[in-house]
């Protein structure tokens, strides 16, 4: 039975809420604790990285737990709802650090809440993406739902990119600490509502009883699925490049662009970029997909991203007085990452069929648990790189008596600019080289695999 419009919309809503939560944490946790609360940039970088190492053990275990779950509501939805509610509460406390805490106490609080946030996010993220192969029939329907879900997730990310700082300023009335606390509360509430709608509407359609692998068997299966590992590595490099920029762009506008207009310039940049990213997933990708294969669109996206970063590098070293010039490279970068976000999910879903043919088992939770882990790993690596950059730059949140943020010193600006442009370019070039060399799941190959599985 084909998916109904109601099911598609409900699942898309779940994706919106899920990535609103993720983007808030991925893009603003470093800024909240380092720039607003005064925690050492290096300390925060270590915390974020250690949390991701912890997830290396948590994510696979969660994948196994989901695969072994058997309830009247299926194996995915119970964990999806439980994980969402817990994660929403932790998100609020993550951005509501007690004012009495400082020094080592604040560092311990940040570490504990961020690790708990990662654990509970995994609890809902793995079953969310694992549901795709379980209630779709494969082929175009699966690709269509993957595209829709990832597009909606991109909408959630873009919304956070667009509205966060303006909302924080309005809710906090000039107090960023209070503003982030109230904004996190609103996002957490929306997260619970959207996921609840998805859980009520979506039902698993697959009745196949698949044996659950042990942790050891799971890693063995992943290592045997060379295509899944290739996509996983690509996701790490692509997302690491994106998160380095997203972590540092607010510092770029605050301390490099500077002046009393930095917040309005930052909001304009993010509003434009977020809108373009949504259009790239909802409009540009479907249009290109009609005339190009998924792999060809993938290469076009990489080319656009690299061109965008080179253009950004040229602009920030030439004319920093006009924010509208920054929108030119922003167009290429946001379009590219919007389409890459959709494509990596499609490619990962395709490796489930490949793994079934090769390893004689269908491991949705196993494969998609790796997506959860590597995306969070990428954000951890990016945060560590960004924190090292901030420590080297020695950027301060001090302002003048008029509240105007002063532009940083020349050496600080140089390192900030190079970190947010050159390192992402290198990461993208490595990703496209490895992908071109190793990925084999073309449309023709996938059709062949589907026929072989049917036989």
C-alpha positions, 0 to 999 in steps of 0.5 A, a space after each residue: 500500500 502506498 503512503 498516504 499524504 497524511 503519513 508523509 506530512 506527519 513524518 515530515 513534521 517529526 523531521 522538522 522538530 527533530 532537526 530544530 533540536 539538533 541544530 540548536 545544540 550543534 550551532 549554539 551550544 559552544 556560543 552559549 557556554 563559551 561566549 555568554 557564560 565564559 567557559 573556556 573554549 578548549 574546555 567546551 571543545 573537549 566536552 563536545 568531543 568526549 561526548 561524541 566518543 561516548 556516543 560511539 558506544 551508545 549509538 550501536 547499543 541503541 541500534 541493537 535495542 531498537 532491533 530487539 524491541 517487540 511491542 503492539 506499537 511496533 519496535 520503532 515508535 515507543 523509543 521514538 516517543 520516549 526519546 523525544 520527551 526525555 531529549 526535550 527536557 534535557 535540551 531545556 536544562 542544557 540551555 538553562 545553566 543555574 546562575 549560581 554555577 561557575 568555574 569547574 561546577 559550570 564545566 561539570 554541568 555542561 558536560 553532564 547535560 550535553 552527554 545526556 542530551 546525546 544519549 536521549 537524542 540517539 534514543 529517538 533519532 535511530 528509530 526515526 530514520 530506521 522506520 523509512 525502510 520498514 514502512 516503504 516499499 523501496 525504490 522511488 517511494 523510499 527515495 521520495 520519503 527520504 527526500 521529503 523527510 530530509 527536506 523537512 529536517 532541513 527546514 527545521 535546521 534552517 528555521 533555527 538558523 534564521 530565527 534563533 538570535 533574533 528570538 533570543 534577543 526578543 525573549 531575553 530583552 537584551 539578556 542572551 542567557 535568559 533568551 536562550 533559556 526561553 527559546 530552548 523551552 519553546 523548541 522543546 515543546 514543539 519537538 514533543 508535539 511534532 513527534 507525537 503527531 508522527 507516532 500517532 499517524 505512522 505505522 510499520 508496514 513490514 511484517 518480516 521478523 528479522 533476528 537482531 544482531 549482537 553488538 559484535 555482529 553489528 560491527 562485523 556487518 557494517 565492516 562488510 557493507 563497504 557502501 554503507 561505510 563509504 557513505 558514513 565517511 562522506 557524511 562525516 566530512 560533509 557535516 564536519 565542513 558545514 558545522 565548522 562554518 556554522 559554529 564560527 559564523 556568529 563569531 565572524 559577524 560579531 567580532 570581524 564584521 563588528 559594529 552595532 549592526 552585526 546582529 542585523 547583518 548576521 540575521 539577514 545572512 542566516 535568513 537568506 541562507 536558511 531560505 535558500 537551503 529550504 528551496 534547494 531541498 524542496 525545489 532545486 533538488 527535485 528539478 535537478 533529479 528529473 534530468 540528472 542521476 542522484 550521483 550527478 546531483 551529488 557532484 554538482 552539489 560538491 562543486 557548488 559548495 567549493 565554489 561558494 567557499 572560495 568566493 566567501 574567502 575572496 569576499 571577506 578578504 576584500 570588501 567587509 563593509 557590505 553584507 550583501 556581497 556575502 550573500 553571493 557565496 552564501 547562495 552557493 554554499 546553502 544550496 549545496 549543503 541543502 542538496 547534500 543533506 538529502 542525498 546522503 540520506 538517500 544513499 544511506 537508505 540504498 545501502 540497506 538493500 545492498 547489505 541485505 544482498 551481501 550479508 543476507 540480513 536487513 539491518 535498518 537500525 544498524 545502518 541508521 544508527 551509524 548515521 546518528 553517530 557520524 553526524 554527531 561525531 562530525 559536530 563534535 570534531 567541528 566544535 573541537 576545531 572551532 574551539 581551538 580556533 577561538 582559543 587561538 584568536 582569543 576572542 572576547 565578549 566584552 563590548 564598549 559602553 555603547 554596547 557596540 562590539 569591537 572588531 578583533 585584532 588582525 591576527 585573530 581575524 585571519 585565523 577566524 577567516 581561514 578556519 571557517 573557509 579553508 578547512 571546509 574546502 579541504 574536507 569537501 575535496 577529500 569527501 568527493 575524491 573518496 566517494 568518486 573512487 568507492 561508491 558504486 550504487 548507481 540507479 542501474 546497480 540498485 535496480 539490479 540489486 532489487 531484482 536479485 533480492 526479489 529472486 
